[in-house]
Amino acid sequence: MPRSGEDARRRLQDAALALFRERGYDHTTTAEIAAQAGVTERTFFRHFPDKREVLFESQEKLATALTQAIAEAPQDLSPMAVLQRAFQQVAPRFEANRSYSLPRQELIERTPILKERETSKLGALSQTLAVSLERRGIDGFRAQLAARSGMAIFALVLDAWFKDPSRSLADYFSRAFVELGRL
């Protein structure tokens, strides 16, 4: 029975995370990931360009969701209020995937090549946010300042929430933006 592409993609991600945690990133091959997921290595490469990307595929979906949330925000909001609203709108995605996201983040934190990729991806996401803010008529410098500040909040909030999930991610975002305003 044929399996859906989305099912294979998810199985590859789950297999990769499990193998990376068990053996280490450097000691796991794409062939082993594919075998664990029950697909061929060729299928792996149809879904992901390299071994690192198996853990970062969701970044595109996140960028799309944030871009849409920024575009749909009321025009009278400040750039930081727009970002707060956008981050709170994507918070349920993270909460729904915590069982995957937490071990993924722990792996990234202890694997230099993955940490480097995450830094690059977050930089690209910051640029996407800035462009989205500019489309709302916000000056380029202010858009960059807001986007970079927003991404700092985003990373800090996720880290805090991974350490203590007793509060919702949306609550963490609210608190962080309030504290930034106080600074």
Contacts in CASP RR format, 6 or more apart in sequence:
PFRMAT RR
TARGET T0000
AUTHOR 0000-0000-0000
METHOD contacts of the structure
MODEL  1
MPRSGEDARRRLQDAALALFRERGYDHTTTAEIAAQAGVTERTFFRHFPD
KREVLFESQEKLATALTQAIAEAPQDLSPMAVLQRAFQQVAPRFEANRSY
SLPRQELIERTPILKERETSKLGALSQTLAVSLERRGIDGFRAQLAARSG
MAIFALVLDAWFKDPSRSLADYFSRAFVELGRL
5 47 0 8 1.000
8 37 0 8 1.000
8 39 0 8 1.000
8 43 0 8 1.000
8 47 0 8 1.000
9 47 0 8 1.000
9 57 0 8 1.000
11 37 0 8 1.000
11 38 0 8 1.000
11 39 0 8 1.000
12 33 0 8 1.000
12 34 0 8 1.000
12 37 0 8 1.000
12 39 0 8 1.000
12 43 0 8 1.000
12 44 0 8 1.000
12 47 0 8 1.000
12 48 0 8 1.000
12 54 0 8 1.000
13 54 0 8 1.000
13 55 0 8 1.000
13 57 0 8 1.000
13 100 0 8 1.000
14 37 0 8 1.000
14 100 0 8 1.000
15 33 0 8 1.000
15 34 0 8 1.000
15 36 0 8 1.000
15 37 0 8 1.000
15 38 0 8 1.000
16 28 0 8 1.000
16 33 0 8 1.000
16 51 0 8 1.000
16 54 0 8 1.000
16 55 0 8 1.000
17 55 0 8 1.000
17 100 0 8 1.000
17 103 0 8 1.000
17 104 0 8 1.000
17 107 0 8 1.000
18 36 0 8 1.000
19 28 0 8 1.000
19 32 0 8 1.000
19 33 0 8 1.000
19 36 0 8 1.000
20 28 0 8 1.000
20 55 0 8 1.000
20 107 0 8 1.000
20 111 0 8 1.000
21 103 0 8 1.000
21 107 0 8 1.000
24 111 0 8 1.000
25 51 0 8 1.000
25 107 0 8 1.000
25 111 0 8 1.000
25 113 0 8 1.000
25 114 0 8 1.000
28 51 0 8 1.000
29 51 0 8 1.000
30 41 0 8 1.000
30 44 0 8 1.000
30 45 0 8 1.000
30 51 0 8 1.000
31 41 0 8 1.000
33 44 0 8 1.000
33 51 0 8 1.000
33 54 0 8 1.000
34 40 0 8 1.000
34 41 0 8 1.000
34 43 0 8 1.000
34 44 0 8 1.000
37 44 0 8 1.000
44 54 0 8 1.000
47 54 0 8 1.000
47 57 0 8 1.000
48 54 0 8 1.000
48 57 0 8 1.000
52 113 0 8 1.000
52 114 0 8 1.000
52 117 0 8 1.000
55 104 0 8 1.000
55 107 0 8 1.000
55 108 0 8 1.000
55 114 0 8 1.000
55 117 0 8 1.000
56 117 0 8 1.000
56 118 0 8 1.000
56 121 0 8 1.000
59 121 0 8 1.000
59 124 0 8 1.000
59 125 0 8 1.000
62 90 0 8 1.000
62 93 0 8 1.000
62 125 0 8 1.000
63 124 0 8 1.000
63 125 0 8 1.000
63 128 0 8 1.000
65 89 0 8 1.000
65 90 0 8 1.000
65 93 0 8 1.000
66 86 0 8 1.000
66 87 0 8 1.000
66 90 0 8 1.000
66 125 0 8 1.000
66 128 0 8 1.000
66 129 0 8 1.000
66 132 0 8 1.000
67 128 0 8 1.000
67 129 0 8 1.000
67 132 0 8 1.000
69 85 0 8 1.000
69 86 0 8 1.000
69 89 0 8 1.000
69 90 0 8 1.000
70 82 0 8 1.000
70 83 0 8 1.000
70 86 0 8 1.000
70 129 0 8 1.000
70 132 0 8 1.000
70 133 0 8 1.000
70 135 0 8 1.000
70 136 0 8 1.000
71 132 0 8 1.000
71 135 0 8 1.000
71 136 0 8 1.000
73 81 0 8 1.000
73 82 0 8 1.000
73 85 0 8 1.000
73 86 0 8 1.000
73 136 0 8 1.000
75 136 0 8 1.000
77 85 0 8 1.000
79 133 0 8 1.000
79 136 0 8 1.000
79 138 0 8 1.000
79 142 0 8 1.000
79 143 0 8 1.000
79 146 0 8 1.000
80 146 0 8 1.000
80 149 0 8 1.000
80 150 0 8 1.000
80 177 0 8 1.000
80 180 0 8 1.000
80 181 0 8 1.000
81 177 0 8 1.000
82 133 0 8 1.000
82 136 0 8 1.000
82 146 0 8 1.000
83 129 0 8 1.000
83 133 0 8 1.000
83 146 0 8 1.000
83 147 0 8 1.000
83 150 0 8 1.000
83 153 0 8 1.000
84 173 0 8 1.000
84 174 0 8 1.000
84 177 0 8 1.000
86 129 0 8 1.000
87 150 0 8 1.000
87 153 0 8 1.000
87 154 0 8 1.000
87 157 0 8 1.000
87 173 0 8 1.000
88 170 0 8 1.000
88 173 0 8 1.000
88 174 0 8 1.000
91 168 0 8 1.000
91 169 0 8 1.000
91 170 0 8 1.000
91 173 0 8 1.000
92 169 0 8 1.000
94 101 0 8 1.000
94 158 0 8 1.000
94 161 0 8 1.000
94 169 0 8 1.000
95 168 0 8 1.000
95 169 0 8 1.000
98 165 0 8 1.000
101 162 0 8 1.000
102 162 0 8 1.000
105 158 0 8 1.000
105 162 0 8 1.000
107 114 0 8 1.000
108 114 0 8 1.000
108 115 0 8 1.000
108 118 0 8 1.000
109 115 0 8 1.000
122 151 0 8 1.000
122 154 0 8 1.000
122 155 0 8 1.000
123 151 0 8 1.000
125 151 0 8 1.000
126 147 0 8 1.000
126 148 0 8 1.000
126 150 0 8 1.000
126 151 0 8 1.000
127 147 0 8 1.000
129 146 0 8 1.000
129 147 0 8 1.000
129 150 0 8 1.000
129 151 0 8 1.000
130 140 0 8 1.000
130 143 0 8 1.000
130 144 0 8 1.000
130 146 0 8 1.000
130 147 0 8 1.000
130 148 0 8 1.000
131 143 0 8 1.000
133 140 0 8 1.000
133 142 0 8 1.000
133 143 0 8 1.000
133 146 0 8 1.000
133 147 0 8 1.000
134 140 0 8 1.000
134 143 0 8 1.000
138 146 0 8 1.000
149 180 0 8 1.000
153 173 0 8 1.000
153 176 0 8 1.000
153 177 0 8 1.000
153 180 0 8 1.000
156 176 0 8 1.000
157 169 0 8 1.000
157 172 0 8 1.000
157 173 0 8 1.000
157 176 0 8 1.000
158 169 0 8 1.000
160 172 0 8 1.000
161 167 0 8 1.000
161 169 0 8 1.000
161 172 0 8 1.000
END
